[in-house]
């Protein structure tokens, strides 16, 4: 069947978690680990005088890490072109913000470093676009970093094992009423940017592509053990390995 990468390329499926080409630098399993990395990338852009702005995302649980404060301090001191974005869905893995901090206005953490900071309704795509445009423009002009708290929500548990005992079904349903996707759909229809029929066709196309990817994954053989080092080391012969895989 060929290598999985070849099939994915043929399907044109944007499923890569890390893409240098698209300037998407993946996620990190260490809570808060991406925060100093985001500042480091911004430092590189400033040092080499590249017209880039780094967007560094984190959850409300990650802001409890000490590395956040170290990074905010240096980012402001060096006026780095980076925007720190806290996706505050209220619960981290399952513990509410109210139980992990003396106040629930996470955006105010930026005040301690004289950094432009503000909250934003993360459920409103238009509000998000305006807030991000302002922060990105500031960074690109040499105005340094910003700290944005996107107040949002997740409808499902943090993982398959999350029984969600920390919230009620009624609370979840209330937030569903202001779902960003629903808001965008209503705006598109009211402004006549597209018809319901066109939106239905898009939905059908998405479902078809997902189904195609699912069938490909289910029918593909397990990769060879030797592939586990692909895209990890520059050399392909792995001379440091004393035995063959």
N, C-alpha and C positions, 0 to 999 in steps of 0.2 A: 504493500500500500504506500510505501515511501515514508519519509519522515513526517511527523505530525506538523512541523513548521510549514512544510510545503502545502499540505492540505489547508491549513489555516490561511495561508497567503492566497490560495486559490479561492477560498470562500470570502476573502476580504472581510474577515471578522475582526473587529477592533477589541481583541480580548487580552492584549499584552498588558501585564501589570506594571511593567517598566519599559519605557520607550524613549531612548535618547533622541530619536528622530522627531518625536512629537513633544519633546521637552517635558515628559512626565516621568518623575523619578521615584515612582512606586510608593509602597507603604513600609512600615517598620513594626516588627513584633514587640520591640521594647517600648513600653509606654513612655511617650515624650521624647523618644530617641530622634525623631525627625526634626525637633525644634532647633537644636544647634546646627544640624546639617543644613537646614533652610537658611540660617544666617551665614553659614560657611559658603554656600553657593552664591549668596548675594554679595559676600565679600569678594569672591572671585570675579563676579561681574563688574564690581566697582574698580577693582585693581586693574583689570584688563580693559576698562573703559568700554564695556559692552552695554548696549541699550536694552538691558533686560530687567525684569522685576520678578522676584521669586514670591510665589504664593505658598505659604506654609500652613497646612491644615492640621488641626489637632482636635481631640475631643475634650469635653469638660473635665474628664478624669485626668487627662494629661497635664492640665495646668496646675495640678497639685505637686508636680515634680520640681525639685529645686533647679533643674537645668533650665526651666523656663525663665527664672529670674536672672540667672547668669547671662542668658542669651539676650533678654530684653535690654539689660544694662549695656552690653557691648554693641548691640545693634543700634541703640540710640547714640552711644558715644561715638561710633564710627559712621553714623548716618547711612546705614546700609539700605539698599533698595529692596526691601522685603516687607510683605504684608502678612502678619500673623492672624490666622482665622480660627477662632474657637467655634466648633460646631457643638453648641450646647443643646443637647436633647433632654436635659434634665436628670439623667440617671446614670451616666457612664455605663458600666456593665450592669448595674442593678442597684447602685446606691445613689440616692438623690443628692443633688448639689447642696441642699439644705443640711445634709448630714456630714458634709466634707469641708464646709467653709463657714466663716462667721458672717458672710454676706453672700447674696446670690447674684450680685451684679458683677459678673466676671470681667467685663470690659474695664472696670475701674482699676484693675491691676496695672494697666498701662499708665495710669496717673502717677504712680510711684517712680516712673522713669521719664517723666515729662514727654511721653509719647502720645501722639494723636490717637485717640481711642474712642469707640462708640459702640452702642448696641445696634443690632439690625434685625428686622423681622425676617428670619430665614425661611419663613413659609410664603413670603411674597417675592417672587422672582424679579419683579420690577424694582423693588426696594433693594434687593441684593445687587442688581446690576448698577444702580446709581451709587450705592455705597462703595462697591469695589472700584468703580471708575474713578471716584474721588481719591481713594487710597493709592491706586496704581499710578494715577497722574502725579500725585505728590511725590511718590518714590522716584518716578522717572525724571522729575524736575530736579532731583537732588535734595528733596525735603526729608529724606529718611524714612524709617519704618512707621507702620501703623498697627494697631491692635484692635481687631474687630470681633465682636461676639455675635455670632449668628444664632439666634434663638429659634430652634427648630424642634422636631419631634420624630421619633421612630415608632411605627405601628406594631412592629414585631419584636420579639425578644432579642437579646444580644446574641444568642446562639440557640441551637436546637434544644439545648438542655435548660434554657431559661424559662422557668414556669411563670415569670412575671407576677410574683406575689406582691411586688412593691407598688403596684398601681391597679386601678379598677378598669373594667371594660368600658364603663361609662366615660372615663377620662379619654381613653383611646378614641372612642367614637366622636367625642367633641372635637378632637384635633383633626379627624378625618374630614370634617366639614370645611376646613380651610386648607385642604391638601393643595400644594403648589401646582401639581399637574392639573387638577380640576380648575384652579384659578387661571392658568395659562390657556386651557381649553376654552373657558368662557370668554376670555379676552379675544382669542383668535376668532371665535364665532361672532362675537358682538362687533368686532372691527372688520369682519368679513375678509380676514386674511386667508381663510380657507373654509370650505363647506364641511358639513358633517360627513358627507360621503367621502371626501378626500381624507379626512382624519381616520375614517374606518378603513380605508385602503392602506394607510400607513400602519395602522394597528395590525392588519392582516399580514402585511409584509414583515413586520417585526416578529410576529408569531411564527411565520414560515421560516425565517432565518434561525430563530431559536430552536425550532424543531429540527432543522437541518444540522445544526451544531450538536444537538443532543444525540441524534442518530449517529453522527460521525464519532462522537466520544464513546458511545456504547459499543460500536462495531470495531473500533480501533484496538489493535493488540497492545499489550503492555509494552512500554519502551524497553530497549535493551539496557542492561545494567551499566554498560559503558557510557551511556548518554548522560549519566548523572553528573559528570564533570564538564559537559558542554556549556559554553558561555560562562564558565567560572574561572578557568585558567587560560592564559594566552597560548601556552603550548598544548599541543594535542597528544604528545606521547607520554605525558605525565611521568617523567623520569624518577620522581620521588616515590612512586609506588613500587614496592618490592615484589608484589605479586600481581598477576593478571586478574582482572575482574571476572 
